[in-house]
Amino acid sequence: MTGSTPLQRLTGGRSAQPGLAPSAPFIHSHALVESDSIGPGTRIWAFAHVMAGAVIGAGCNICDHTYIDRDVIIGDRVTIKAGVYVIDGMRVADDVFIGPLASFTNDRFPRSRQPFHCERIVIERGASIGAGAIFLPGVTVGTGAMVGAGSVVTRDVPPFTVVVGNPARVIREVSDDELVPGLRRP
């Protein structure tokens, strides 16, 4: 999609609410939103902080006590529950759910007050992240995958699988009835 915005490239240019007139985003009076790139129908609740440069799609729900960093792109219809910090370099596609207190890291060898090497974390369309899951830098969570609560994700999660544990391991495939509506296997 040459000439398209980062959000359009991430989401394939789809509208969040086909056939419906877009509504302005709702931003709670106690949220700090420095970005101008918030999609229609998105709700940002109290004590959330969205940095300048962040891109958030349409129809999202950004819950209390969340932080969205500068170099972040979030697709449409994404839910980010309380206590989640979406850090620099993350890409979150459409229809993703991120449970409360999920943690993401972007530097394999962090040192205080030193330059760092930012590694991107990608969460593909229709994936769900359980509460308290922890992610190491550079991982991709595949389309339609499910990461169990409290899992420690040290490597890529294959599409349409369920992973649990420390380190997270595949325990089964996601069934067709468990997929996000409209998501299909290739």
Secondary structure, DSSP 4 states (H G I P E B T S, - for coil): -TT--HHHHHHTT--SSTTS---PPEE-TT-EE--SEE-TT-EE-TT-EE-TT-EE-TT-EE-SS-EE-SS-EE-SS-EE-TT-EE-TT-EE-TT-EE-TT-EE---SS--TTS-------EE-TT-EE-TT-EE-TT-EEPTT-EE-TT-EE-SPBPTTEEEETTTTEEEEEPPGGGSPTT----
